[in-house]
Amino acid sequence: QTRLEPLSPPGPATVVACFPQTGRPHQIRAHLLAVGAPIVGDRRYGGPMRVELSGGELVAARVLLHAARLELLHPLTRKPLVSRAPVPEDIARAAQLLGAELGAE
């Protein structure tokens, strides 16, 4: 199970925040494919490498998927461990082109 939250208006491509509720490494990719919305740049799961938009063209050199925040339980203490990573430049550009604002959580 993965909870999805759109961050940009619907269109030929949409920025989506994904919150996995269960765990498998490929599940976000598989779940988005299952709802007919493969990730841009994800050749393995049928995602397009380019998307025509009203404001131009979105071209992906890689899978446009980023884990901005991961939270796991420490195996011994069972306390939450949180890791954050800045949004890569190519994903930030794609989000801007699609009308999404990716701010700090």
N, CA, C and O atoms as a MOPAC input file, in Angstrom:
PM7 MOZYME 1SCF
protein

 N      0.83900 1    -1.17700 1     0.00000 1
 C      0.00000 1     0.00000 1     0.00000 1
 C      0.88800 1     1.24500 1     0.00000 1
 O      1.88900 1     1.31400 1     0.71300 1
 N      0.50100 1     2.21300 1    -0.80600 1
 C      1.19900 1     3.49400 1    -0.87600 1
 C      0.15300 1     4.59800 1    -0.94500 1
 O     -0.74000 1     4.56500 1    -1.79100 1
 N      0.26700 1     5.56900 1    -0.05500 1
 C     -0.62700 1     6.73700 1    -0.08500 1
 C     -0.00600 1     7.75600 1    -1.03200 1
 O      1.19400 1     8.02100 1    -0.96400 1
 N     -0.82800 1     8.33000 1    -1.92000 1
 C     -0.36300 1     9.29600 1    -2.91800 1
 C     -1.00900 1    10.64800 1    -2.68100 1
 O     -2.20600 1    10.73300 1    -2.40700 1
 N     -0.21400 1    11.71000 1    -2.78800 1
 C     -0.71600 1    13.08400 1    -2.67000 1
 C     -0.22200 1    13.89100 1    -3.85700 1
 O      0.98200 1    14.11700 1    -3.97800 1
 N     -1.11800 1    14.33400 1    -4.74300 1
 C     -0.68500 1    15.17800 1    -5.86600 1
 C     -0.16500 1    16.52500 1    -5.35300 1
 O     -0.75200 1    17.13000 1    -4.45600 1
 N      0.94800 1    16.98100 1    -5.94100 1
 C      1.54000 1    18.26800 1    -5.56600 1
 C      1.47400 1    19.28100 1    -6.69400 1
 O      1.85700 1    20.43900 1    -6.52200 1
 N      0.98900 1    18.84500 1    -7.84600 1
 C      0.83600 1    19.75700 1    -8.98000 1
 C     -0.51300 1    19.46500 1    -9.63300 1
 O     -1.11600 1    18.41900 1    -9.39200 1
 N     -0.98100 1    20.40600 1   -10.46900 1
 C     -2.26700 1    20.18600 1   -11.14700 1
 C     -2.21500 1    18.93600 1   -12.02300 1
 O     -1.14500 1    18.57600 1   -12.51300 1
 N     -3.35200 1    18.26900 1   -12.22800 1
 C     -3.36900 1    17.10900 1   -13.12500 1
 C     -3.02000 1    17.52800 1   -14.54200 1
 O     -3.32500 1    18.64200 1   -14.96600 1
 N     -2.38800 1    16.63700 1   -15.26000 1
 C     -2.00200 1    16.91500 1   -16.63900 1
 C     -1.32200 1    15.70300 1   -17.22000 1
 O     -1.48700 1    14.59200 1   -16.71500 1
 N     -0.55900 1    15.90300 1   -18.27700 1
 C      0.14600 1    14.76900 1   -18.88400 1
 C      1.19600 1    14.17900 1   -17.93500 1
 O      1.61000 1    13.03100 1   -18.09700 1
 N      1.61800 1    14.95700 1   -16.96100 1
 C      2.51200 1    14.49400 1   -15.89200 1
 C      2.12600 1    15.27900 1   -14.63600 1
 O      1.73600 1    16.44300 1   -14.72400 1
 N      2.23300 1    14.65000 1   -13.49100 1
 C      1.86600 1    15.27300 1   -12.21800 1
 C      2.91500 1    14.92500 1   -11.17600 1
 O      3.37600 1    13.78600 1   -11.10700 1
 N      3.29100 1    15.90500 1   -10.36800 1
 C      4.21000 1    15.64300 1    -9.25800 1
 C      3.38400 1    15.04000 1    -8.12700 1
 O      2.33900 1    15.57400 1    -7.75600 1
 N      3.86300 1    13.92100 1    -7.58300 1
 C      3.12700 1    13.19700 1    -6.55500 1
 C      4.05300 1    12.88800 1    -5.38700 1
 O      5.17800 1    12.42900 1    -5.58400 1
 N      3.58100 1    13.13900 1    -4.17400 1
 C      4.29100 1    12.68900 1    -2.97100 1
 C      3.76400 1    11.29800 1    -2.65200 1
 O      2.55300 1    11.07900 1    -2.63000 1
 N      4.66300 1    10.36700 1    -2.40800 1
 C      4.29500 1     8.97500 1    -2.13400 1
 C      4.71400 1     8.61000 1    -0.71900 1
 O      5.82600 1     8.91100 1    -0.28500 1
 N      3.81100 1     7.96200 1    -0.01500 1
 C      4.05700 1     7.55900 1     1.36800 1
 C      3.81100 1     6.05700 1     1.48400 1
 O      2.68100 1     5.63300 1     1.72700 1
 N      4.86400 1     5.24200 1     1.31200 1
 C      4.68600 1     3.78800 1     1.40300 1
 C      4.22500 1     3.38100 1     2.79100 1
 O      4.76100 1     3.84700 1     3.79700 1
 N      3.23100 1     2.51200 1     2.83800 1
 C      2.71400 1     2.01500 1     4.10500 1
 C      3.24400 1     0.61200 1     4.39500 1
 O      3.26200 1     0.17300 1     5.54500 1
 N      3.67300 1    -0.08400 1     3.34700 1
 C      4.26600 1    -1.40200 1     3.47000 1
 C      5.58500 1    -1.35100 1     2.71900 1
 O      5.84600 1    -0.35800 1     2.04000 1
 N      6.41900 1    -2.35800 1     2.80500 1
 C      7.75000 1    -2.18300 1     2.24500 1
 C      8.24200 1    -3.18400 1     1.23200 1
 O      8.31900 1    -4.38100 1     1.50500 1
 N      8.56600 1    -2.69400 1     0.08600 1
 C      9.33300 1    -3.38100 1    -0.93700 1
 C     10.07800 1    -2.30300 1    -1.69800 1
 O      9.52700 1    -1.22500 1    -1.92200 1
 N     11.32900 1    -2.56300 1    -2.10700 1
 C     12.13000 1    -1.52300 1    -2.76300 1
 C     11.49200 1    -0.91800 1    -4.01900 1
 O     11.65500 1     0.27700 1    -4.26600 1
 N     10.77800 1    -1.70800 1    -4.81100 1
 C     10.22500 1    -1.20400 1    -6.07400 1
 C      8.75700 1    -0.80600 1    -5.96200 1
 O      8.14600 1    -0.48200 1    -6.98000 1
 N      8.17300 1    -0.81700 1    -4.77800 1
 C      6.71800 1    -0.70300 1    -4.69000 1
 C      6.15100 1     0.61300 1    -5.20600 1
 O      5.07600 1     0.60400 1    -5.80400 1
 N      6.81400 1     1.72600 1    -5.00600 1
 C      6.28600 1     2.99700 1    -5.51100 1
 C      6.16900 1     2.91800 1    -7.02900 1
 O      5.16000 1     3.32600 1    -7.60400 1
 N      7.19500 1     2.39600 1    -7.66500 1
 C      7.18200 1     2.27900 1    -9.11700 1
 C      6.05400 1     1.34700 1    -9.57700 1
 O      5.33800 1     1.65600 1   -10.53000 1
 N      5.90300 1     0.21700 1    -8.90100 1
 C      4.86600 1    -0.74800 1    -9.26800 1
 C      3.46400 1    -0.20300 1    -8.98300 1
 O      2.54900 1    -0.41100 1    -9.77900 1
 N      3.29200 1     0.48600 1    -7.86900 1
 C      1.96600 1     1.02800 1    -7.52900 1
 C      1.55400 1     2.13200 1    -8.50300 1
 O      0.39300 1     2.19500 1    -8.90800 1
 N      2.48300 1     2.99600 1    -8.88100 1
 C      2.13800 1     4.04600 1    -9.84500 1
 C      1.81800 1     3.44900 1   -11.21500 1
 O      0.90400 1     3.91500 1   -11.89400 1
 N      2.55600 1     2.43200 1   -11.62000 1
 C      2.24000 1     1.74600 1   -12.87100 1
 C      0.84300 1     1.12700 1   -12.78800 1
 O      0.08300 1     1.18500 1   -13.75500 1
 N      0.50200 1     0.54100 1   -11.65100 1
 C     -0.79900 1    -0.12300 1   -11.48000 1
 C     -1.97200 1     0.84300 1   -11.61500 1
 O     -3.05700 1     0.44000 1   -12.03200 1
 N     -1.76600 1     2.11300 1   -11.26700 1
 C     -2.85400 1     3.09200 1   -11.41600 1
 C     -2.74400 1     3.85900 1   -12.73300 1
 O     -3.43100 1     4.86000 1   -12.93300 1
 N     -1.87900 1     3.38600 1   -13.63000 1
 C     -1.76500 1     3.99800 1   -14.95000 1
 C     -0.93400 1     5.25800 1   -14.98300 1
 O     -1.10600 1     6.09200 1   -15.87100 1
 N     -0.03000 1     5.41000 1   -14.02300 1
 C      0.79300 1     6.62700 1   -13.94500 1
 C      2.25000 1     6.26900 1   -13.69300 1
 O      2.78700 1     6.59800 1   -12.63500 1
 N      2.91100 1     5.59500 1   -14.65400 1
 C      4.31400 1     5.25400 1   -14.43800 1
 C      5.17400 1     6.51700 1   -14.31700 1
 O      4.82400 1     7.57300 1   -14.84500 1
 N      6.28200 1     6.39100 1   -13.62600 1
 C      7.16500 1     7.52600 1   -13.36100 1
 C      7.91500 1     7.93000 1   -14.63500 1
 O      8.41700 1     7.07600 1   -15.36600 1
 N      7.98300 1     9.22100 1   -14.88500 1
 C      8.73400 1     9.72900 1   -16.03200 1
 C     10.19000 1     9.27200 1   -15.89200 1
 O     10.80500 1     9.42900 1   -14.83700 1
 N     10.71600 1     8.71500 1   -16.95500 1
 C     12.09400 1     8.24500 1   -16.97900 1
 C     12.27600 1     6.80800 1   -16.52300 1
 O     13.40000 1     6.30600 1   -16.50900 1
 N     11.19900 1     6.13800 1   -16.15100 1
 C     11.29200 1     4.76900 1   -15.62400 1
 C     11.02100 1     3.75900 1   -16.73500 1
 O      9.90400 1     3.25800 1   -16.87000 1
 N     12.03900 1     3.46500 1   -17.52300 1
 C     11.89200 1     2.53800 1   -18.66000 1
 C     11.44500 1     1.15200 1   -18.20400 1
 O     10.63400 1     0.51100 1   -18.87200 1
 N     11.96100 1     0.69100 1   -17.08500 1
 C     11.64700 1    -0.65700 1   -16.60100 1
 C     10.15000 1    -0.83300 1   -16.31600 1
 O      9.59200 1    -1.90800 1   -16.53200 1
 N      9.51100 1     0.23500 1   -15.83100 1
 C      8.09200 1     0.15700 1   -15.47600 1
 C      7.21000 1     0.93500 1   -16.45600 1
 O      6.09400 1     1.32300 1   -16.11000 1
 N      7.69800 1     1.15900 1   -17.66000 1
 C      6.87700 1     1.72300 1   -18.71300 1
 C      6.71100 1     3.23000 1   -18.71500 1
 O      5.82900 1     3.75300 1   -19.39700 1
 N      7.53900 1     3.93400 1   -17.96500 1
 C      7.44000 1     5.39300 1   -17.92300 1
 C      8.01300 1     6.04400 1   -19.17000 1
 O      8.98300 1     5.54800 1   -19.74300 1
 N      7.42000 1     7.14900 1   -19.59100 1
 C      7.93400 1     7.85600 1   -20.76900 1
 C      9.24300 1     8.57100 1   -20.45400 1
 O      9.48300 1     8.95900 1   -19.31000 1
 N     10.07600 1     8.74400 1   -21.45100 1
 C     11.33100 1     9.48600 1   -21.27800 1
 C     11.12300 1    10.97700 1   -21.54500 1
 O     11.93500 1    11.80300 1   -21.12900 1
 N     10.03600 1    11.31800 1   -22.24000 1
 C      9.69300 1    12.72100 1   -22.49100 1
 C      8.18200 1    12.88000 1   -22.43100 1
 O      7.41700 1    11.97700 1   -22.77000 1
 N      7.78600 1    14.06400 1   -21.98700 1
 C      6.36100 1    14.38900 1   -21.88100 1
 C      6.16600 1    15.78100 1   -22.45800 1
 O      6.83800 1    16.73000 1   -22.05400 1
 N      5.23700 1    15.89900 1   -23.41200 1
 C      4.89800 1    17.20400 1   -23.99200 1
 C      3.98200 1    17.95000 1   -23.04100 1
 O      2.94500 1    17.42700 1   -22.63300 1
 N      4.35900 1    19.16900 1   -22.68700 1
 C      3.56700 1    20.01700 1   -21.79800 1
 C      3.23700 1    21.31400 1   -22.50800 1
 O      3.86800 1    21.65200 1   -23.50900 1
 N      2.26200 1    22.03900 1   -22.00600 1
 C      1.90500 1    23.31300 1   -22.63500 1
 C      3.05800 1    24.30700 1   -22.54800 1
 O      3.19900 1    25.15700 1   -23.42700 1
 N      3.88700 1    24.21700 1   -21.50400 1
 C      5.00400 1    25.15100 1   -21.32800 1
 C      6.32300 1    24.64500 1   -21.85500 1
 O      7.35800 1    25.26700 1   -21.61200 1
 N      6.32200 1    23.53100 1   -22.57300 1
 C      7.55700 1    22.97600 1   -23.10300 1
 C      7.55800 1    21.46500 1   -23.01600 1
 O      6.50400 1    20.83200 1   -22.97800 1
 N      8.73900 1    20.90000 1   -22.98400 1
 C      8.87300 1    19.45400 1   -22.95200 1
 C      9.67100 1    19.05000 1   -21.72200 1
 O     10.69400 1    19.65800 1   -21.40800 1
 N      9.20300 1    18.03200 1   -21.03700 1
 C      9.90300 1    17.46200 1   -19.89100 1
 C     10.67000 1    16.25100 1   -20.40400 1
 O     10.06900 1    15.29700 1   -20.89800 1
 N     11.99400 1    16.28400 1   -20.28900 1
 C     12.83900 1    15.19600 1   -20.76200 1
 C     13.59700 1    14.63900 1   -19.56400 1
 O     14.20000 1    15.38700 1   -18.79500 1
 N     13.56000 1    13.32200 1   -19.41400 1
 C     14.20900 1    12.68100 1   -18.27400 1
 C     15.43400 1    11.89400 1   -18.73700 1
 O     15.37000 1    11.13900 1   -19.70600 1
 N     16.53800 1    12.08100 1   -18.03600 1
 C     17.74300 1    11.29900 1   -18.29300 1
 C     17.80500 1    10.08900 1   -17.36100 1
 O     18.66000 1     9.21500 1   -17.51300 1
 N     16.87600 1    10.05400 1   -16.38600 1
 C     16.83700 1     8.97000 1   -15.41000 1
 C     15.43300 1     8.91100 1   -14.81400 1
 O     14.56800 1     9.71300 1   -15.16400 1
 N     15.21800 1     7.96900 1   -13.92400 1
 C     13.93100 1     7.86600 1   -13.23500 1
 C     13.75600 1     9.09700 1   -12.34800 1
 O     14.60700 1     9.37400 1   -11.50200 1
 N     12.67100 1     9.83300 1   -12.53200 1
 C     12.43400 1    11.03600 1   -11.72800 1
 C     11.71400 1    10.66200 1   -10.43000 1
 O     10.53400 1    10.94800 1   -10.22900 1
 N     12.47900 1    10.01600 1    -9.57500 1
 C     11.99500 1     9.54800 1    -8.27800 1
 C     13.04700 1     9.91200 1    -7.24300 1
 O     14.23600 1     9.67000 1    -7.45200 1
 N     12.61500 1    10.49400 1    -6.12500 1
 C     13.55900 1    10.93500 1    -5.09600 1
 C     12.97400 1    10.71500 1    -3.71200 1
 O     11.81300 1    11.03700 1    -3.46000 1
 N     13.78100 1    10.16500 1    -2.82100 1
 C     13.38600 1    10.00400 1    -1.41700 1
 C     13.92200 1    11.20100 1    -0.64200 1
 O     15.09700 1    11.23600 1    -0.27600 1
 N     13.05900 1    12.17700 1    -0.39400 1
 C     13.46100 1    13.37800 1     0.33800 1
 C     13.60200 1    13.09100 1     1.82600 1
 O     14.38400 1    13.74000 1     2.52100 1
 N     12.82700 1    12.10000 1     2.31500 1
 C     12.84700 1    11.78300 1     3.74400 1
 C     12.56800 1    10.29600 1     3.92500 1
 O     11.61900 1     9.75500 1     3.35800 1
 N     13.40400 1     9.65300 1     4.71700 1
 C     13.19300 1     8.25500 1     5.07600 1
 C     13.16200 1     8.15100 1     6.58800 1
 O     13.96800 1     8.77500 1     7.27700 1
 N     12.24300 1     7.37300 1     7.09700 1
 C     12.16300 1     7.16600 1     8.54300 1
 C     12.06000 1     5.66500 1     8.80700 1
 O     11.17500 1     4.98000 1     8.29300 1
 N     12.98500 1     5.18300 1     9.61800 1
 C     13.04000 1     3.76800 1     9.98500 1
 C     13.19200 1     3.66600 1    11.49800 1
 O     13.60500 1     4.62200 1    12.15500 1
 N     12.85800 1     2.51000 1    12.03900 1
 C     13.09400 1     2.28900 1    13.46300 1
 C     14.47100 1     1.67500 1    13.65500 1
 O     14.84800 1     0.74000 1    12.94900 1
 N     15.21700 1     2.20600 1    14.61100 1
 C     16.52200 1     1.64600 1    14.93300 1
 C     16.30500 1     0.19600 1    15.38100 1
 O     15.40800 1    -0.07100 1    16.18000 1
 N     17.11200 1    -0.73800 1    14.87600 1
 C     16.86000 1    -2.14700 1    15.18300 1
 C     17.03400 1    -2.51800 1    16.66400 1
 O     16.42700 1    -3.48400 1    17.12400 1
 N     17.84600 1    -1.77200 1    17.41200 1
 C     18.04800 1    -2.09400 1    18.82500 1
 C     17.21000 1    -1.22000 1    19.75700 1
 O     16.56200 1    -1.72700 1    20.67300 1
 N     17.22500 1     0.08900 1    19.52400 1
 C     16.51900 1     0.99800 1    20.43000 1
 C     15.04900 1     1.16700 1    20.07100 1
 O     14.24600 1     1.59200 1    20.90100 1
 N     14.69300 1     0.82500 1    18.80300 1
 C     13.33400 1     1.00300 1    18.28900 1
 C     12.91700 1     2.47500 1    18.22500 1
 O     11.73400 1     2.78100 1    18.07500 1
 N     13.88900 1     3.38300 1    18.33900 1
 C     13.60100 1     4.81400 1    18.18400 1
 C     13.67400 1     5.17500 1    16.70600 1
 O     14.43100 1     4.55900 1    15.95500 1
 N     12.88700 1     6.17600 1    16.27800 1
 C     12.90600 1     6.56800 1    14.86300 1
 C     14.25900 1     7.14100 1    14.43800 1
 O     14.86200 1     7.94400 1    15.14900 1
 N     14.71300 1     6.71600 1    13.28000 1
 C     15.88500 1     7.28200 1    12.62900 1
 C     15.37500 1     7.98900 1    11.38400 1
 O     14.70700 1     7.38000 1    10.55000 1
 N     15.69000 1     9.28000 1    11.25700 1
 C     15.19300 1    10.05900 1    10.12300 1
 C     16.38300 1    10.53800 1     9.29600 1
 O     17.35400 1    11.07500 1     9.82700 1
 N     16.28500 1    10.33200 1     7.99900 1
 C     17.31500 1    10.78700 1     7.07000 1
 C     16.64000 1    11.66900 1     6.02900 1
 O     15.56700 1    11.33500 1     5.52500 1
 N     17.26700 1    12.79000 1     5.70900 1
 C     16.72900 1    13.71700 1     4.70500 1
 C     17.77800 1    13.96300 1     3.62200 1
 O     18.98000 1    13.92300 1     3.88300 1
 N     17.30800 1    14.21600 1     2.41700 1
 C     18.19900 1    14.51100 1     1.29400 1
 C     17.59800 1    15.64600 1     0.47400 1
 O     16.38700 1    15.67400 1     0.25400 1
 N     18.41700 1    16.57200 1     0.02500 1
 C     17.89000 1    17.67600 1    -0.79300 1
 C     17.37000 1    17.16000 1    -2.13700 1
 O     17.81700 1    16.13300 1    -2.64600 1
 N     16.42600 1    17.89500 1    -2.68600 1
 C     15.84400 1    17.53900 1    -3.98400 1
 C     16.90000 1    17.78900 1    -5.06900 1
 O     17.44900 1    18.88800 1    -5.14800 1
 N     17.18900 1    16.78500 1    -5.90200 1
 C     18.15300 1    16.97900 1    -6.99200 1
 C     17.66800 1    18.03500 1    -7.98000 1
 O     16.46700 1    18.26000 1    -8.13200 1
 N     18.60300 1    18.66000 1    -8.63000 1
 C     18.29900 1    19.76900 1    -9.54500 1
 C     17.35000 1    19.36000 1   -10.67100 1
 O     16.45100 1    20.12700 1   -11.01600 1
 N     17.52800 1    18.17100 1   -11.25100 1
 C     16.66100 1    17.76900 1   -12.36600 1
 C     15.21800 1    17.56400 1   -11.90600 1
 O     14.28400 1    17.87200 1   -12.64600 1
 N     15.03100 1    17.05500 1   -10.70900 1
 C     13.67600 1    16.86600 1   -10.19200 1
 C     13.06600 1    18.20800 1    -9.80900 1
 O     11.87100 1    18.42200 1   -10.01700 1
 N     13.85300 1    19.10200 1    -9.26100 1
 C     13.35800 1    20.44600 1    -8.93100 1
 C     12.91500 1    21.17300 1   -10.20100 1
 O     11.88500 1    21.84700 1   -10.19900 1
 N     13.68300 1    21.04400 1   -11.28100 1
 C     13.31500 1    21.68200 1   -12.56000 1
 C     12.02000 1    21.08000 1   -13.10900 1
 O     11.14400 1    21.80300 1   -13.58500 1
 N     11.90800 1    19.75700 1   -13.03900 1
 C     10.68600 1    19.09700 1   -13.52400 1
 C      9.48500 1    19.53700 1   -12.71500 1
 O      8.42700 1    19.81200 1   -13.28200 1
 N      9.62600 1    19.61000 1   -11.40300 1
 C      8.52600 1    20.03100 1   -10.53100 1
 C      8.09800 1    21.45300 1   -10.87100 1
 O      6.90500 1    21.75100 1   -10.93500 1
 N      9.06900 1    22.32200 1   -11.08800 1
 C      8.76100 1    23.71900 1   -11.43100 1
 C      8.00800 1    23.78400 1   -12.76400 1
 O      7.03700 1    24.52800 1   -12.89800 1
 N      8.45900 1    23.01100 1   -13.73400 1
 C      7.81900 1    22.98100 1   -15.04700 1
 C      6.36400 1    22.49800 1   -14.92500 1
 O      5.49600 1    22.91300 1   -15.69300 1
 N      6.11500 1    21.61700 1   -13.94700 1
 C      4.77500 1    21.05600 1   -13.75700 1
 C      3.92100 1    21.87300 1   -12.77400 1
 O      2.77400 1    21.51800 1   -12.50500 1
 N      4.47800 1    22.95700 1   -12.24500 1
 C      3.69400 1    23.82700 1   -11.36900 1
 C      3.63700 1    23.39500 1    -9.91800 1
 O      2.71700 1    23.77700 1    -9.19500 1
 N      4.61300 1    22.60100 1    -9.47900 1
 C      4.65000 1    22.15500 1    -8.08200 1
 C      5.73400 1    22.91400 1    -7.33100 1
 O      6.79300 1    23.21900 1    -7.87900 1
 N      5.45900 1    23.20700 1    -6.09600 1
 C      6.45800 1    23.82000 1    -5.21400 1
 C      6.94200 1    22.76200 1    -4.25200 1
 O      6.17300 1    22.25500 1    -3.43600 1
 N      8.21100 1    22.42800 1    -4.34600 1
 C      8.78700 1    21.44400 1    -3.44200 1
 C      9.53100 1    22.19400 1    -2.35300 1
 O     10.67500 1    22.60500 1    -2.54400 1
 N      8.89400 1    22.37000 1    -1.23200 1
 C      9.52900 1    23.05800 1    -0.10800 1
 C     10.04700 1    22.05900 1     0.89600 1
 O      9.92600 1    20.84800 1     0.71400 1
 N     10.62100 1    22.57900 1     1.95100 1
 C     11.04800 1    21.71700 1     3.04900 1
 C      9.80100 1    21.14800 1     3.69500 1
 O      8.75800 1    21.79900 1     3.73800 1
 N      9.91700 1    19.93400 1     4.19300 1
 C      8.74800 1    19.30600 1     4.81500 1
 C      8.37200 1    19.96400 1     6.10100 1
 O      7.40900 1    19.55300 1     6.74700 1

